[in-house]
Amino acid sequence: MVKMGTQGQLLRVFVGESDKLSGKPLYEQIVIEARRLNLAGATVLRGIMGYGANSRVHTAKMLRLSEDLPVVVEIVDEAEKIATIMDFLDTHVQEGLITLENVNVIKYRHSGKNLA
């Protein structure tokens, strides 16, 4: 678990909303794997506009909804914990971008409740 006032790592996984793994959204499978590995937490952010390596613009304009908006999964934890998900990502992220950076964790609070 990440402690307050410590160094951590921020892992960002950029994929498309329509990317699948075993028939389910890839971003969802990444979050499930992060939870299985007991990483501190994961957040999925849905972009309203973006483009990737193929330079095709995806946008969520009112009259023209894209079916493949950009999605970013962010995970922050200690470097050793982040390393545990890298093989999964290397295997299952066929198209996308993965970034990793050192971050200062200022505050991390855990309520102590065990939610299922």
N, CA, C and O atoms as a GROMACS GRO file, in nm:
protein
  464
    1MET      N    1   0.084  -0.119   0.000
    1MET     CA    2   0.000   0.000   0.000
    1MET      C    3   0.088   0.125   0.000
    1MET      O    4   0.192   0.129   0.066
    2VAL      N    5   0.047   0.223  -0.073
    2VAL     CA    6   0.120   0.349  -0.079
    2VAL      C    7   0.096   0.425   0.051
    2VAL      O    8  -0.017   0.436   0.097
    3LYS      N    9   0.201   0.478   0.109
    3LYS     CA   10   0.190   0.554   0.233
    3LYS      C   11   0.202   0.702   0.204
    3LYS      O   12   0.259   0.742   0.103
    4MET      N   13   0.147   0.783   0.293
    4MET     CA   14   0.153   0.928   0.276
    4MET      C   15   0.297   0.976   0.278
    4MET      O   16   0.379   0.929   0.357
    5GLY      N   17   0.327   1.072   0.190
    5GLY     CA   18   0.459   1.132   0.187
    5GLY      C   19   0.568   1.042   0.134
    5GLY      O   20   0.683   1.055   0.176
    6THR      N   21   0.535   0.949   0.044
    6THR     CA   22   0.635   0.857  -0.009
    6THR      C   23   0.645   0.870  -0.161
    6THR      O   24   0.562   0.936  -0.225
    7GLN      N   25   0.746   0.806  -0.216
    7GLN     CA   26   0.761   0.795  -0.361
    7GLN      C   27   0.672   0.681  -0.410
    7GLN      O   28   0.660   0.578  -0.344
    8GLY      N   29   0.613   0.702  -0.522
    8GLY     CA   30   0.533   0.598  -0.585
    8GLY      C   31   0.552   0.605  -0.734
    8GLY      O   32   0.634   0.682  -0.784
    9GLN      N   33   0.476   0.524  -0.806
    9GLN     CA   34   0.479   0.530  -0.951
    9GLN      C   35   0.336   0.544  -1.003
    9GLN      O   36   0.242   0.488  -0.947
   10LEU      N   37   0.323   0.620  -1.110
   10LEU     CA   38   0.197   0.638  -1.179
   10LEU      C   39   0.206   0.564  -1.312
   10LEU      O   40   0.290   0.597  -1.396
   11LEU      N   41   0.121   0.466  -1.328
   11LEU     CA   42   0.112   0.390  -1.451
   11LEU      C   43  -0.010   0.438  -1.527
   11LEU      O   44  -0.120   0.442  -1.472
   12ARG      N   45   0.007   0.474  -1.652
   12ARG     CA   46  -0.106   0.514  -1.737
   12ARG      C   47  -0.109   0.421  -1.856
   12ARG      O   48  -0.008   0.396  -1.922
   13VAL      N   49  -0.229   0.369  -1.883
   13VAL     CA   50  -0.249   0.281  -1.997
   13VAL      C   51  -0.354   0.347  -2.087
   13VAL      O   52  -0.469   0.362  -2.047
   14PHE      N   53  -0.313   0.385  -2.207
   14PHE     CA   54  -0.402   0.449  -2.304
   14PHE      C   55  -0.448   0.344  -2.403
   14PHE      O   56  -0.367   0.285  -2.474
   15VAL      N   57  -0.578   0.319  -2.408
   15VAL     CA   58  -0.636   0.223  -2.501
   15VAL      C   59  -0.762   0.282  -2.562
   15VAL      O   60  -0.804   0.392  -2.526
   16GLY      N   61  -0.822   0.210  -2.654
   16GLY     CA   62  -0.948   0.252  -2.712
   16GLY      C   63  -1.064   0.193  -2.636
   16GLY      O   64  -1.054   0.083  -2.580
   17GLU      N   65  -1.173   0.264  -2.632
   17GLU     CA   66  -1.292   0.218  -2.562
   17GLU      C   67  -1.343   0.085  -2.618
   17GLU      O   68  -1.401   0.005  -2.544
   18SER      N   69  -1.321   0.060  -2.746
   18SER     CA   70  -1.372  -0.062  -2.807
   18SER      C   71  -1.273  -0.179  -2.799
   18SER      O   72  -1.306  -0.289  -2.844
   19ASP      N   73  -1.154  -0.159  -2.744
   19ASP     CA   74  -1.058  -0.268  -2.730
   19ASP      C   75  -1.113  -0.372  -2.634
   19ASP      O   76  -1.164  -0.339  -2.527
   20LYS      N   77  -1.103  -0.500  -2.672
   20LYS     CA   78  -1.162  -0.609  -2.595
   20LYS      C   79  -1.058  -0.712  -2.554
   20LYS      O   80  -0.953  -0.726  -2.618
   21LEU      N   81  -1.089  -0.783  -2.446
   21LEU     CA   82  -1.013  -0.899  -2.400
   21LEU      C   83  -1.115  -0.998  -2.350
   21LEU      O   84  -1.189  -0.969  -2.255
   22SER      N   85  -1.120  -1.114  -2.410
   22SER     CA   86  -1.218  -1.218  -2.374
   22SER      C   87  -1.361  -1.164  -2.379
   22SER      O   88  -1.444  -1.199  -2.295
   23GLY      N   89  -1.390  -1.080  -2.478
   23GLY     CA   90  -1.524  -1.028  -2.497
   23GLY      C   91  -1.565  -0.914  -2.406
   23GLY      O   92  -1.676  -0.864  -2.416
   24LYS      N   93  -1.475  -0.873  -2.316
   24LYS     CA   94  -1.504  -0.762  -2.224
   24LYS      C   95  -1.411  -0.646  -2.255
   24LYS      O   96  -1.305  -0.665  -2.313
   25PRO      N   97  -1.451  -0.524  -2.217
   25PRO     CA   98  -1.363  -0.409  -2.242
   25PRO      C   99  -1.226  -0.429  -2.178
   25PRO      O  100  -1.215  -0.470  -2.063
   26LEU      N  101  -1.121  -0.399  -2.254
   26LEU     CA  102  -0.984  -0.416  -2.205
   26LEU      C  103  -0.960  -0.333  -2.080
   26LEU      O  104  -0.895  -0.380  -1.987
   27TYR      N  105  -1.011  -0.209  -2.078
   27TYR     CA  106  -0.990  -0.125  -1.959
   27TYR      C  107  -1.049  -0.191  -1.835
   27TYR      O  108  -0.992  -0.181  -1.726
   28GLU      N  109  -1.162  -0.256  -1.850
   28GLU     CA  110  -1.225  -0.326  -1.736
   28GLU      C  111  -1.138  -0.443  -1.690
   28GLU      O  112  -1.122  -0.465  -1.570
   29GLN      N  113  -1.082  -0.517  -1.785
   29GLN     CA  114  -0.996  -0.630  -1.752
   29GLN      C  115  -0.868  -0.585  -1.683
   29GLN      O  116  -0.816  -0.654  -1.596
   30ILE      N  117  -0.817  -0.468  -1.721
   30ILE     CA  118  -0.698  -0.413  -1.655
   30ILE      C  119  -0.729  -0.380  -1.509
   30ILE      O  120  -0.649  -0.410  -1.420
   31VAL      N  121  -0.844  -0.319  -1.485
   31VAL     CA  122  -0.884  -0.286  -1.348
   31VAL      C  123  -0.902  -0.412  -1.265
   31VAL      O  124  -0.860  -0.418  -1.150
   32ILE      N  125  -0.965  -0.513  -1.323
   32ILE     CA  126  -0.987  -0.640  -1.252
   32ILE      C  127  -0.852  -0.705  -1.217
   32ILE      O  128  -0.835  -0.757  -1.107
   33GLU      N  129  -0.758  -0.700  -1.310
   33GLU     CA  130  -0.625  -0.757  -1.283
   33GLU      C  131  -0.553  -0.677  -1.175
   33GLU      O  132  -0.488  -0.736  -1.088
   34ALA      N  133  -0.564  -0.544  -1.179
   34ALA     CA  134  -0.501  -0.460  -1.076
   34ALA      C  135  -0.557  -0.495  -0.938
   34ALA      O  136  -0.483  -0.502  -0.840
   35ARG      N  137  -0.687  -0.515  -0.931
   35ARG     CA  138  -0.749  -0.551  -0.802
   35ARG      C  139  -0.703  -0.689  -0.757
   35ARG      O  140  -0.674  -0.710  -0.639
   36ARG      N  141  -0.696  -0.782  -0.851
   36ARG     CA  142  -0.649  -0.918  -0.818
   36ARG      C  143  -0.507  -0.915  -0.762
   36ARG      O  144  -0.473  -0.994  -0.674
   37LEU      N  145  -0.426  -0.823  -0.813
   37LEU     CA  146  -0.287  -0.809  -0.768
   37LEU      C  147  -0.273  -0.722  -0.643
   37LEU      O  148  -0.162  -0.695  -0.598
   38ASN      N  149  -0.386  -0.677  -0.589
   38ASN     CA  150  -0.387  -0.593  -0.469
   38ASN      C  151  -0.313  -0.461  -0.486
   38ASN      O  152  -0.249  -0.413  -0.393
   39LEU      N  153  -0.323  -0.403  -0.606
   39LEU     CA  154  -0.267  -0.270  -0.625
   39LEU      C  155  -0.355  -0.170  -0.551
   39LEU      O  156  -0.473  -0.198  -0.526
   40ALA      N  157  -0.300  -0.055  -0.517
   40ALA     CA  158  -0.369   0.041  -0.430
   40ALA      C  159  -0.503   0.087  -0.487
   40ALA      O  160  -0.596   0.113  -0.412
   41GLY      N  161  -0.512   0.098  -0.619
   41GLY     CA  162  -0.638   0.141  -0.680
   41GLY      C  163  -0.617   0.170  -0.827
   41GLY      O  164  -0.504   0.185  -0.874
   42ALA      N  165  -0.727   0.179  -0.899
   42ALA     CA  166  -0.722   0.209  -1.042
   42ALA      C  167  -0.839   0.299  -1.076
   42ALA      O  168  -0.947   0.287  -1.018
   43THR      N  169  -0.817   0.390  -1.169
   43THR     CA  170  -0.922   0.481  -1.215
   43THR      C  171  -0.924   0.477  -1.367
   43THR      O  172  -0.819   0.482  -1.432
   44VAL      N  173  -1.044   0.470  -1.424
   44VAL     CA  174  -1.060   0.473  -1.568
   44VAL      C  175  -1.117   0.608  -1.607
   44VAL      O  176  -1.219   0.651  -1.554
   45LEU      N  177  -1.050   0.676  -1.700
   45LEU     CA  178  -1.092   0.806  -1.750
   45LEU      C  179  -1.128   0.793  -1.897
   45LEU      O  180  -1.050   0.739  -1.976
   46ARG      N  181  -1.245   0.843  -1.934
   46ARG     CA  182  -1.290   0.836  -2.073
   46ARG      C  183  -1.266   0.972  -2.138
   46ARG      O  184  -1.317   1.074  -2.092
   47GLY      N  185  -1.189   0.971  -2.245
   47GLY     CA  186  -1.159   1.095  -2.315
   47GLY      C  187  -1.274   1.138  -2.405
   47GLY      O  188  -1.352   1.056  -2.453
   48ILE      N  189  -1.283   1.268  -2.427
   48ILE     CA  190  -1.386   1.319  -2.516
   48ILE      C  191  -1.331   1.342  -2.657
   48ILE      O  192  -1.407   1.363  -2.752
   49MET      N  193  -1.198   1.339  -2.668
   49MET     CA  194  -1.137   1.356  -2.799
   49MET      C  195  -0.992   1.311  -2.792
   49MET      O  196  -0.926   1.328  -2.690
   50GLY      N  197  -0.943   1.255  -2.902
   50GLY     CA  198  -0.804   1.216  -2.906
   50GLY      C  199  -0.770   1.147  -3.036
   50GLY      O  200  -0.858   1.118  -3.117
   51TYR      N  201  -0.641   1.120  -3.056
   51TYR     CA  202  -0.596   1.039  -3.169
   51TYR      C  203  -0.472   0.964  -3.126
   51TYR      O  204  -0.402   1.004  -3.033
   52GLY      N  205  -0.446   0.856  -3.197
   52GLY     CA  206  -0.331   0.773  -3.163
   52GLY      C  207  -0.235   0.761  -3.279
   52GLY      O  208  -0.224   0.852  -3.362
   53ALA      N  209  -0.166   0.649  -3.286
   53ALA     CA  210  -0.060   0.627  -3.384
   53ALA      C  211  -0.110   0.636  -3.528
   53ALA      O  212  -0.036   0.675  -3.617
   54ASN      N  213  -0.237   0.600  -3.550
   54ASN     CA  214  -0.290   0.604  -3.687
   54ASN      C  215  -0.340   0.742  -3.727
   54ASN      O  216  -0.386   0.761  -3.840
   55SER      N  217  -0.334   0.839  -3.637
   55SER     CA  218  -0.375   0.979  -3.658
   55SER      C  219  -0.523   0.997  -3.687
   55SER      O  220  -0.564   1.104  -3.732
   56ARG      N  221  -0.604   0.896  -3.663
   56ARG     CA  222  -0.748   0.908  -3.681
   56ARG      C  223  -0.807   0.972  -3.556
   56ARG      O  224  -0.789   0.921  -3.446
   57VAL      N  225  -0.879   1.084  -3.574
   57VAL     CA  226  -0.936   1.156  -3.460
   57VAL      C  227  -1.064   1.088  -3.415
   57VAL      O  228  -1.151   1.054  -3.496
   58HIS      N  229  -1.075   1.067  -3.284
   58HIS     CA  230  -1.195   1.013  -3.222
   58HIS      C  231  -1.254   1.124  -3.137
   58HIS      O  232  -1.182   1.189  -3.060
   59THR      N  233  -1.383   1.146  -3.150
   59THR     CA  234  -1.444   1.256  -3.076
   59THR      C  235  -1.584   1.220  -3.029
   59THR      O  236  -1.650   1.133  -3.088
   60ALA      N  237  -1.629   1.286  -2.924
   60ALA     CA  238  -1.764   1.264  -2.870
   60ALA      C  239  -1.849   1.387  -2.894
   60ALA      O  240  -1.908   1.442  -2.801
   61LYS      N  241  -1.855   1.430  -3.018
   61LYS     CA  242  -1.940   1.545  -3.051
   61LYS      C  243  -2.085   1.501  -3.046
   61LYS      O  244  -2.117   1.385  -3.071
   62MET      N  245  -2.173   1.594  -3.015
   62MET     CA  246  -2.313   1.564  -2.994
   62MET      C  247  -2.379   1.493  -3.113
   62MET      O  248  -2.455   1.398  -3.093
   63LEU      N  249  -2.350   1.536  -3.234
   63LEU     CA  250  -2.415   1.478  -3.350
   63LEU      C  251  -2.340   1.361  -3.410
   63LEU      O  252  -2.393   1.290  -3.496
   64ARG      N  253  -2.216   1.340  -3.366
   64ARG     CA  254  -2.135   1.233  -3.423
   64ARG      C  255  -2.060   1.162  -3.310
   64ARG      O  256  -1.947   1.198  -3.279
   65LEU      N  257  -2.121   1.062  -3.251
   65LEU     CA  258  -2.058   0.992  -3.139
   65LEU      C  259  -1.962   0.885  -3.190
   65LEU      O  260  -2.002   0.798  -3.268
   66SER      N  261  -1.840   0.892  -3.148
   66SER     CA  262  -1.741   0.791  -3.184
   66SER      C  263  -1.769   0.666  -3.102
   66SER      O  264  -1.814   0.673  -2.988
   67GLU      N  265  -1.741   0.551  -3.162
   67GLU     CA  266  -1.758   0.425  -3.090
   67GLU      C  267  -1.626   0.377  -3.032
   67GLU      O  268  -1.619   0.268  -2.974
   68ASP      N  269  -1.523   0.457  -3.046
   68ASP     CA  270  -1.393   0.415  -2.995
   68ASP      C  271  -1.319   0.534  -2.934
   68ASP      O  272  -1.212   0.572  -2.979
   69LEU      N  273  -1.379   0.590  -2.831
   69LEU     CA  274  -1.317   0.704  -2.763
   69LEU      C  275  -1.193   0.659  -2.687
   69LEU      O  276  -1.183   0.542  -2.649
   70PRO      N  277  -1.100   0.750  -2.664
   70PRO     CA  278  -0.981   0.714  -2.586
   70PRO      C  279  -1.015   0.690  -2.440
   70PRO      O  280  -1.100   0.759  -2.382
   71VAL      N  281  -0.949   0.592  -2.382
   71VAL     CA  282  -0.968   0.557  -2.241
   71VAL      C  283  -0.830   0.548  -2.177
   71VAL      O  284  -0.737   0.492  -2.236
   72VAL      N  285  -0.817   0.603  -2.057
   72VAL     CA  286  -0.691   0.596  -1.983
   72VAL      C  287  -0.717   0.528  -1.850
   72VAL      O  288  -0.807   0.568  -1.776
   73VAL      N  289  -0.639   0.426  -1.819
   73VAL     CA  290  -0.644   0.362  -1.688
   73VAL      C  291  -0.523   0.412  -1.611
   73VAL      O  292  -0.409   0.398  -1.656
   74GLU      N  293  -0.548   0.472  -1.494
   74GLU     CA  294  -0.439   0.521  -1.410
   74GLU      C  295  -0.431   0.437  -1.283
   74GLU      O  296  -0.532   0.408  -1.218
   75ILE      N  297  -0.309   0.398  -1.249
   75ILE     CA  298  -0.283   0.320  -1.128
   75ILE      C  299  -0.162   0.382  -1.058
   75ILE      O  300  -0.059   0.404  -1.122
   76VAL      N  301  -0.174   0.409  -0.928
   76VAL     CA  302  -0.062   0.460  -0.850
   76VAL      C  303  -0.034   0.362  -0.737
   76VAL      O  304  -0.126   0.322  -0.664
   77ASP      N  305   0.091   0.323  -0.723
   77ASP     CA  306   0.131   0.235  -0.613
   77ASP      C  307   0.284   0.239  -0.605
   77ASP      O  308   0.348   0.316  -0.677
   78GLU      N  309   0.340   0.159  -0.518
   78GLU     CA  310   0.485   0.148  -0.508
   78GLU      C  311   0.539   0.080  -0.634
   78GLU      O  312   0.469   0.001  -0.696
   79ALA      N  313   0.662   0.112  -0.670
   79ALA     CA  314   0.722   0.059  -0.792
   79ALA      C  315   0.717  -0.094  -0.798
   79ALA      O  316   0.689  -0.151  -0.903
   80GLU      N  317   0.744  -0.159  -0.687
   80GLU     CA  318   0.745  -0.305  -0.684
   80GLU      C  319   0.606  -0.362  -0.714
   80GLU      O  320   0.594  -0.466  -0.779
   81LYS      N  321   0.503  -0.294  -0.666
   81LYS     CA  322   0.366  -0.340  -0.690
   81LYS      C  323   0.325  -0.314  -0.835
   81LYS      O  324   0.260  -0.398  -0.897
   82ILE      N  325   0.362  -0.199  -0.888
   82ILE     CA  326   0.330  -0.167  -1.027
   82ILE      C  327   0.394  -0.271  -1.120
   82ILE      O  328   0.333  -0.310  -1.220
   83ALA      N  329   0.514  -0.314  -1.088
   83ALA     CA  330   0.585  -0.413  -1.171
   83ALA      C  331   0.507  -0.542  -1.188
   83ALA      O  332   0.524  -0.612  -1.287
   84THR      N  333   0.420  -0.574  -1.091
   84THR     CA  334   0.347  -0.701  -1.097
   84THR      C  335   0.243  -0.706  -1.208
   84THR      O  336   0.201  -0.815  -1.247
   85ILE      N  337   0.200  -0.593  -1.259
   85ILE     CA  338   0.099  -0.593  -1.365
   85ILE      C  339   0.159  -0.577  -1.505
   85ILE      O  340   0.086  -0.586  -1.604
   86MET      N  341   0.287  -0.553  -1.515
   86MET     CA  342   0.348  -0.524  -1.644
   86MET      C  343   0.341  -0.640  -1.743
   86MET      O  344   0.320  -0.617  -1.862
   87ASP      N  345   0.359  -0.764  -1.698
   87ASP     CA  346   0.349  -0.878  -1.789
   87ASP      C  347   0.209  -0.889  -1.848
   87ASP      O  348   0.193  -0.917  -1.967
   88PHE      N  349   0.108  -0.867  -1.765
   88PHE     CA  350  -0.031  -0.869  -1.812
   88PHE      C  351  -0.051  -0.764  -1.922
   88PHE      O  352  -0.111  -0.792  -2.025
   89LEU      N  353   0.000  -0.644  -1.898
   89LEU     CA  354  -0.016  -0.536  -1.996
   89LEU      C  355   0.062  -0.566  -2.124
   89LEU      O  356   0.011  -0.544  -2.233
   90ASP      N  357   0.185  -0.616  -2.110
   90ASP     CA  358   0.265  -0.649  -2.228
   90ASP      C  359   0.195  -0.752  -2.315
   90ASP      O  360   0.204  -0.747  -2.438
   91THR      N  361   0.125  -0.845  -2.253
   91THR     CA  362   0.056  -0.951  -2.325
   91THR      C  363  -0.074  -0.903  -2.389
   91THR      O  364  -0.106  -0.943  -2.501
   92HIS      N  365  -0.150  -0.817  -2.319
   92HIS     CA  366  -0.287  -0.789  -2.362
   92HIS      C  367  -0.310  -0.652  -2.425
   92HIS      O  368  -0.414  -0.632  -2.488
   93VAL      N  369  -0.220  -0.558  -2.412
   93VAL     CA  370  -0.237  -0.429  -2.477
   93VAL      C  371  -0.171  -0.439  -2.614
   93VAL      O  372  -0.050  -0.422  -2.627
   94GLN      N  373  -0.253  -0.467  -2.716
   94GLN     CA  374  -0.203  -0.484  -2.852
   94GLN      C  375  -0.180  -0.350  -2.921
   94GLN      O  376  -0.082  -0.333  -2.992
   95GLU      N  377  -0.271  -0.255  -2.899
   95GLU     CA  378  -0.259  -0.120  -2.952
   95GLU      C  379  -0.280  -0.025  -2.837
   95GLU      O  380  -0.372  -0.044  -2.757
   96GLY      N  381  -0.198   0.077  -2.827
   96GLY     CA  382  -0.213   0.172  -2.718
   96GLY      C  383  -0.078   0.223  -2.674
   96GLY      O  384   0.024   0.202  -2.742
   97LEU      N  385  -0.078   0.288  -2.562
   97LEU     CA  386   0.043   0.348  -2.508
   97LEU      C  387   0.044   0.323  -2.357
   97LEU      O  388  -0.059   0.334  -2.291
   98ILE      N  389   0.160   0.288  -2.306
   98ILE     CA  390   0.176   0.269  -2.162
   98ILE      C  391   0.287   0.362  -2.116
   98ILE      O  392   0.397   0.361  -2.172
   99THR      N  393   0.258   0.443  -2.014
   99THR     CA  394   0.361   0.531  -1.959
   99THR      C  395   0.377   0.502  -1.810
   99THR      O  396   0.286   0.451  -1.744
  100LEU      N  397   0.494   0.535  -1.760
  100LEU     CA  398   0.525   0.511  -1.620
  100LEU      C  399   0.611   0.628  -1.572
  100LEU      O  400   0.710   0.663  -1.637
  101GLU      N  401   0.573   0.687  -1.462
  101GLU     CA  402   0.652   0.798  -1.408
  101GLU      C  403   0.654   0.792  -1.256
  101GLU      O  404   0.561   0.742  -1.192
  102ASN      N  405   0.760   0.845  -1.200
  102ASN     CA  406   0.771   0.855  -1.056
  102ASN      C  407   0.685   0.971  -1.008
  102ASN      O  408   0.681   1.077  -1.071
  103VAL      N  409   0.617   0.951  -0.897
  103VAL     CA  410   0.532   1.056  -0.840
  103VAL      C  411   0.556   1.063  -0.690
  103VAL      O  412   0.597   0.966  -0.627
  104ASN      N  413   0.530   1.180  -0.635
  104ASN     CA  414   0.530   1.197  -0.491
  104ASN      C  415   0.387   1.179  -0.442
  104ASN      O  416   0.298   1.254  -0.483
  105VAL      N  417   0.364   1.081  -0.357
  105VAL     CA  418   0.232   1.059  -0.302
  105VAL      C  419   0.219   1.150  -0.180
  105VAL      O  420   0.287   1.130  -0.080
  106ILE      N  421   0.132   1.247  -0.190
  106ILE     CA  422   0.115   1.345  -0.084
  106ILE      C  423   0.022   1.291   0.024
  106ILE      O  424   0.049   1.304   0.144
  107LYS      N  425  -0.087   1.232  -0.020
  107LYS     CA  426  -0.184   1.181   0.077
  107LYS      C  427  -0.255   1.061   0.018
  107LYS      O  428  -0.297   1.062  -0.098
  108TYR      N  429  -0.268   0.957   0.097
  108TYR     CA  430  -0.344   0.840   0.058
  108TYR      C  431  -0.420   0.795   0.182
  108TYR      O  432  -0.361   0.762   0.284
  109ARG      N  433  -0.549   0.795   0.170
  109ARG     CA  434  -0.631   0.753   0.285
  109ARG      C  435  -0.711   0.630   0.248
  109ARG      O  436  -0.766   0.620   0.138
  110HIS      N  437  -0.716   0.540   0.339
  110HIS     CA  438  -0.793   0.417   0.322
  110HIS      C  439  -0.890   0.409   0.438
  110HIS      O  440  -0.850   0.420   0.554
  111SER      N  441  -1.017   0.391   0.408
  111SER     CA  442  -1.118   0.394   0.512
  111SER      C  443  -1.115   0.274   0.605
  111SER      O  444  -1.171   0.277   0.714
  112GLY      N  445  -1.048   0.168   0.561
  112GLY     CA  446  -1.043   0.047   0.642
  112GLY      C  447  -1.161  -0.043   0.620
  112GLY      O  448  -1.163  -0.155   0.672
  113LYS      N  449  -1.259   0.002   0.544
  113LYS     CA  450  -1.375  -0.082   0.512
  113LYS      C  451  -1.336  -0.178   0.402
  113LYS      O  452  -1.268  -0.140   0.307
  114ASN      N  453  -1.379  -0.299   0.414
  114ASN     CA  454  -1.352  -0.399   0.313
  114ASN      C  455  -1.474  -0.412   0.225
  114ASN      O  456  -1.568  -0.484   0.259
  115LEU      N  457  -1.474  -0.342   0.112
  115LEU     CA  458  -1.587  -0.343   0.020
  115LEU      C  459  -1.564  -0.452  -0.084
  115LEU      O  460  -1.455  -0.463  -0.140
  116ALA      N  461  -1.664  -0.529  -0.110
  116ALA     CA  462  -1.652  -0.636  -0.210
  116ALA      C  463  -1.707  -0.592  -0.342
  116ALA      O  464  -1.705  -0.668  -0.439
   0.00000   0.00000   0.00000
